[in-house]
Amino acid sequence: MEARKDVIVTDWVDRIPTDSEEEYLAHLFCLDGMCRYRFNERDFEMRAGDLSIIRKRKMVERVEPSDDFRCKIIYAKPGFIELCTPQSNYGMKGSLALFLNPVMHLTPEQQIVCRRDFERLEQRIADAEHRFYCETLVNAMQAAILDFFDFHARIYGESDISTQHASIMNRFLKMLEAGTYREHREVSYYADCLCVSPKYLSEVSKKVSGYAANYWINRYTILDITRLLRDKSLTFVQISDLFGFSSPAYFSRYVQQNLGLNPTDYRK
């Protein structure tokens, strides 16, 4: 593990470009001022004392910080986060909730804990001569993650997700994150791959995330489509073909149904 490259603490929002080949998770703690940004096709605002955790930074658009905005950011690679995440099913519920709303409004007491976590991790990164350097980094990151779990649970409630449900949902979302939705948008396909019935997969998804399986399939699909629609070098036919739509007309109806606009109007 190249620890120095796996986790970075900085106060620069653009320290790692969002178009970097390396995908980093971002944990942003606002110290002063405010910052607006668009994520997952929705607008969010964070102010001093807020913690924002973003798993897919390429979904971030229109970052608008105030002149007095100051922050601390932990950038970490997914593999490092997976190594540091405790064996708890809460991580699945938290990840899904943060996909829908990445901002947590912390209490004054939680802000003290959060600042301490950032400082501890930054100190551990700097102490490269430590004989157990990688282990100290993992320990510091794990402590921070447990505190983030605690913040989220206190704000949104405890999780009662079973190990089986968490496993099914985790495998389902990994398929979506791999882009499987470009070829398969039927719940039955994912259910077959997971060796469960479509009804059961939807029930698990509903219990874990509050939304049926079809919601997540469409959500990942439409986010990818909107990203491609903003690329004016691509024609609608090319985008339609990428997603295996039977015709451009069917593609247009799908976009209209999910965005409330047809592709031409959205691109304007």
N, C-alpha and C positions, 0 to 999 in steps of 0.2 A: 504493500500500500504506500503510494507516494502522498504522505499526509499533507504536505504543504500545498499540493495541488488539489486535494480532495475537499478542503475547507478553507475559507478566507473570511476574515472579518474586516470590514472597511466602512468608511463613511461616504463613499462615492457611489451614487446610484448607478452610474454607467461604468463601474470598474470592469464588469464583464458584459460585453455587448449582448443584446438579446438574440442576435443572429449568430452567436458563437456556435461552433460545432459541438462544443461541450455544453450539455444541458445541466445547469445548476439550479437547485432549489433556492429560493430567496426568502430569508426571514428578516423582515425590516421593522425596526423599533424606532418610532418617531420621537425625537427628543424635543424639538421646537417647531413652531409653524404648522403648516399643513401641506398635504399633497393630494391632488386628484389624479385618478388614472382610470382607464377603461380595461376591464379584464373579463374574459368570457362573455363579451358583447354586452357588458353591464358597467355602469359608472359607479365608482367608489371614492370615498374620501377618508383620509386618515389624518388625525391630529395628534398633538403631543400626548404621549402616554398610550398610543395605540400600537398594537403589534399586527403586522400583516405577513401572512405566510403564503407564498405563491409557488405552487408545484410546477406550473407550466409557464415560464417567463415569456415564451414566444406568444402567449395570448395577451400580453400586456401592450396597451396602446395609449397614445396621448397622455403621457406622464406630464403633469402640470404642477410643479412644486411652487410654493410661495417663496418670496425673497428671503425670508428668515427660516426656511425649512432646514432642519438638521436631523440626521438620523444615524443609526448604526445598522449595518447589514451583515448577516451571516449568509454567505454563498456556500452551498455544499452540494457535491455530486450525489445523485440518487443512490449509488452503490454505497457511499459512505453513510448516508442517512439510514439505509437499510441495515447496515452493520451495527449502527448505534441504537436503532429503535428497539426498545424492550419488547419481549414476547407478550404483547397485549393486543386484544382484538379492538381496543379503542382506536388504534391508529387508522383502521379502515373507516370508521364512522367519521373521525376527524378529517381525514383526507377528502371525503366526499362533501362534508359540510364546508370545508375551506375552498373547494372547487366552486361552490355556489356563492360563498361570501368569505373572502380571504382576510377580512379585517376583524380584529378582536379589540374591544374597548376595555382596557385593563383598569382595575382599581388602583389607588395610590400604593397599596401594599403589594399588589402584583407587579406594578411598575418597578419597585425596588428589587424584587426578585429577578425580573427580566433583565434589568440593567446589570445585576450581579452575574447572571449567566453569560451575558455578552462579554463582560470584562474578564471573567474566568477563562472563557474559551480563547479570547485574544491573548491572554497571558500564557496559556499553554502552547499556542501556536508559536509565540516568540521564544519559548524555552526549548530550542532545538537541541541543546546539549544534554537534555534529560535522558538518562539511560533507558527509560521506558516511554520515550516520546509518543509513539503511536498510541500506546495504551492510555496515556494521560489525555490525549485528544479525544479518544473514543469515550472515556469516562466523562469528560467535560461536556461533550455533545449529548451524551445520553442523559445527563442531569438536566440539561436545557430542554430536551425533548419531553422528559417527564413533567417538567414545569409547564411546558406549552400544553401538554395533555390536560394538566390540572386546570389551567386557565380556561381551556375550551369546555371542559366538563362542568365547571362551575357556572359558565355563561349559558351553555346549551343543554346541560343535563347529562347524567351518567349514561353509559352504554350498557345494554344487556344483550349484545350480539354474541351468538354462540361461535365456537371455533369453526364449526362446519359452515355456517353462513358466511363468516368472514373469509374463509378459504374460497368458497364459490364466487363471492363478489370480487375478491382480489384477482382471481383467474379471469373472470369476465372482463374486468376493466383493463387487465393487461392485454387482452385480445383487442380491445378497442384502441388502446394507446399504441398498439402496433400497426394500426391502420386497417384492420380487418373489415371495418365498416365500408370501405371503398368497394368491396366486392359482395359483402353480405350484410343486409340490413333487416334480416328476419330473426325474430327472437328464437325461432325453432333451430336455426343454425347454431347459435351459441349454446342453446340448451343441449343439443346433440353432442357438441364438443365437450361439454361439462358432464355428460351422462346424467342429465336430469330432464324433467319435462319442462316445456315452455311455461306452463302455469306455475310450477315450482320456482323456476328462475325469477319470474316476475314477482312472486310472493317474497322471495328472499331479498330481491332488490328493493322492494317496497318497505320491508321491515328494516333493512340496513340504512337505506338512504332517504326514504320517504317518497321515492319515485319508482315506477315500474321499469322493467328492463328496457322497454321500447323508448322511454324517455332518454336514457343514456346513449342508446344507439343513435337516435336522431340528434342529440346534443353534440356528440363528437362529429357526426357527419356535417351538420350545418356550420359548426365552427371552422371546419376544414374548407368547406365550400366558400364561406364568406372571405376567408383568407385568400383563396384563389381568385375570387371575383374582384378583389382589390388589385390584382395583378393584371393590368390592362393589356399585357402582351399575350394573354391567353384568351382564346375565343370561347364563347359559351359551348360550342360543340366539343371543343377539346376538354373542357371541364366536365361536361356531361359524360364523355367517353371515359374519363379517369374514374368515374364513380359507377360505370356500368349501367347507366340509365338506358332504357330501351329506345328513347328518342329525346331530342332537345325539348320537345313540347312537354314530355313527362318531367324532365329536369326542371323546366320553368314552373310547372305546377307544384313540384316539391318545394322549390325555393319560396314561391308565393305562400304556400301553406305554412311554412315554418318561420318566414321572416316578415310576412305581410306585404312584401314587395316582390315584383318579378325581377329577374336578373338585371335587366336593362335599367330599371329604376334604382335598384340597389347600387349599381356601379356608378350612377350619377353622383 
